[in-house]
């Protein structure tokens, strides 16, 4: 496509764009639900617990992005708050479960369909590939290593290491410096409309919204449903 003609650097979001956060997280949560007998303690089934946890976790992450919540509080509160919502008060146990979750979840190897094939294709086309992610530094690199993604990327930019999170334009400017790139040569690909797409556009980058859901988003610009669509576009 013409609007992608000048692209030399491709920046991928990590979670739920390449690394299947939803699937990897759910797998570990199911393990913990069974190991800690949470069905009895919360008096609920796994699917109901999982839905409640995701709602709490999403709200806490929004507060973290808005600098209303610390990293430590996010980690301490997501299970504790979920437990409380089910009428179970057990702060120390929730902290233990959080620690186990944090140790296991980055080891997940489930990727979005076509991920490795597309990365190999883009490397063969001589694009410079980079990661730009809002995750925590001690887990994001573990994810990349465990899933075999590290060798494909020239640069890994983790928000926590730079004091800015997407969609903050400053993080995109830092990315330009670290990769010796210019805005007009950069393409941001990600699943989060605000962080990846709005953030990329504000920085003057080209963007592609990876949207493998059935939800339609206004003003998303160019979007794809499968990663292998990039073979046609790039």
JOQUIRA-V403861 format. One record per pair of residues at least 4 apart in sequence whose ideal C-beta (glycine too) atoms are under 6 Angstrom apart, sorted by the first residue. I is the first residue (numbers start at 1). J is the second residue. D is the distance in Angstrom with one decimal. If there is no record, write none. Layout:
i & j & d
I & J & D
I & J & D
This chain:
i & j & d
1 & 233 & 5.6
6 & 184 & 5.6
6 & 185 & 5.6
7 & 187 & 4.6
8 & 185 & 4.3
9 & 128 & 4.7
9 & 179 & 5.7
9 & 181 & 4.4
9 & 185 & 5.7
9 & 186 & 4.9
10 & 127 & 5.0
10 & 129 & 5.4
10 & 187 & 5.0
11 & 130 & 4.8
11 & 132 & 4.7
11 & 188 & 5.0
12 & 17 & 5.8
12 & 18 & 5.6
12 & 131 & 5.7
12 & 189 & 5.2
13 & 17 & 4.1
13 & 190 & 3.2
13 & 196 & 5.1
14 & 18 & 5.8
14 & 19 & 5.3
14 & 131 & 5.5
14 & 133 & 4.2
15 & 19 & 5.8
15 & 21 & 4.0
16 & 21 & 4.6
16 & 191 & 4.7
17 & 190 & 5.1
17 & 191 & 4.9
17 & 210 & 5.2
18 & 112 & 6.0
18 & 115 & 5.1
19 & 143 & 5.3
19 & 147 & 5.8
20 & 24 & 5.7
20 & 110 & 4.3
20 & 111 & 5.8
20 & 112 & 5.5
21 & 25 & 5.7
23 & 110 & 4.5
24 & 108 & 2.9
24 & 110 & 5.1
25 & 105 & 5.8
28 & 101 & 5.8
28 & 104 & 4.7
28 & 105 & 4.8
30 & 46 & 6.0
31 & 35 & 6.0
32 & 36 & 5.8
32 & 97 & 5.6
33 & 38 & 4.6
33 & 46 & 5.0
38 & 42 & 5.1
41 & 88 & 5.3
42 & 49 & 6.0
42 & 86 & 4.0
42 & 88 & 5.3
44 & 48 & 4.5
44 & 49 & 5.4
44 & 86 & 5.9
46 & 50 & 5.9
52 & 82 & 5.4
52 & 85 & 5.6
53 & 57 & 5.9
53 & 82 & 4.7
56 & 78 & 5.7
56 & 81 & 4.9
56 & 82 & 4.8
57 & 78 & 4.9
60 & 74 & 4.9
60 & 78 & 5.4
63 & 68 & 4.3
63 & 69 & 3.9
64 & 69 & 4.7
64 & 74 & 5.0
65 & 165 & 5.5
69 & 73 & 5.1
69 & 74 & 5.5
73 & 77 & 5.6
75 & 98 & 5.5
77 & 81 & 5.0
79 & 94 & 4.0
79 & 97 & 5.1
79 & 98 & 5.1
80 & 91 & 5.4
80 & 94 & 4.0
83 & 88 & 4.4
83 & 90 & 5.9
83 & 94 & 5.4
90 & 94 & 5.9
101 & 105 & 5.6
106 & 139 & 4.4
106 & 142 & 3.8
106 & 143 & 4.8
107 & 146 & 4.9
109 & 146 & 6.0
109 & 147 & 5.1
111 & 115 & 4.0
111 & 147 & 5.9
112 & 227 & 5.8
114 & 118 & 5.4
114 & 227 & 4.4
114 & 228 & 4.1
115 & 227 & 5.8
118 & 227 & 4.7
118 & 228 & 5.8
118 & 230 & 5.4
119 & 152 & 4.4
121 & 231 & 5.5
122 & 127 & 4.7
128 & 154 & 5.3
129 & 152 & 5.6
129 & 153 & 5.2
130 & 153 & 5.8
130 & 154 & 5.8
130 & 155 & 4.3
130 & 179 & 5.7
131 & 153 & 5.2
131 & 156 & 4.6
132 & 157 & 4.5
132 & 175 & 5.5
133 & 140 & 5.4
133 & 158 & 5.7
134 & 159 & 4.6
134 & 165 & 4.8
134 & 166 & 5.4
135 & 140 & 4.1
136 & 160 & 5.5
137 & 158 & 4.8
137 & 160 & 4.9
137 & 161 & 5.3
140 & 158 & 5.2
142 & 146 & 5.9
144 & 149 & 4.5
144 & 150 & 4.6
145 & 150 & 5.3
155 & 178 & 5.6
155 & 179 & 5.2
157 & 175 & 5.2
159 & 165 & 4.2
162 & 174 & 5.2
164 & 168 & 4.4
164 & 170 & 4.6
164 & 171 & 4.1
166 & 171 & 5.8
166 & 195 & 3.9
166 & 199 & 4.4
167 & 194 & 5.7
167 & 195 & 5.1
167 & 198 & 5.2
167 & 199 & 2.7
169 & 202 & 5.2
169 & 203 & 5.0
172 & 203 & 3.6
176 & 181 & 5.2
181 & 185 & 5.5
181 & 186 & 5.4
183 & 204 & 3.8
183 & 205 & 5.6
186 & 205 & 4.4
187 & 206 & 4.6
188 & 196 & 5.6
188 & 200 & 3.4
188 & 205 & 5.0
188 & 207 & 4.9
189 & 208 & 4.8
189 & 210 & 5.9
190 & 196 & 2.7
191 & 210 & 4.8
192 & 196 & 4.8
193 & 197 & 5.0
193 & 217 & 5.3
193 & 220 & 6.0
194 & 198 & 5.0
195 & 199 & 5.4
197 & 207 & 4.8
197 & 209 & 5.0
200 & 205 & 4.2
200 & 207 & 4.1
201 & 207 & 5.7
207 & 221 & 5.8
208 & 222 & 5.1
209 & 220 & 4.4
209 & 223 & 4.0
210 & 224 & 5.8
211 & 223 & 4.9
212 & 225 & 5.4
224 & 229 & 4.1
230 & 234 & 5.3
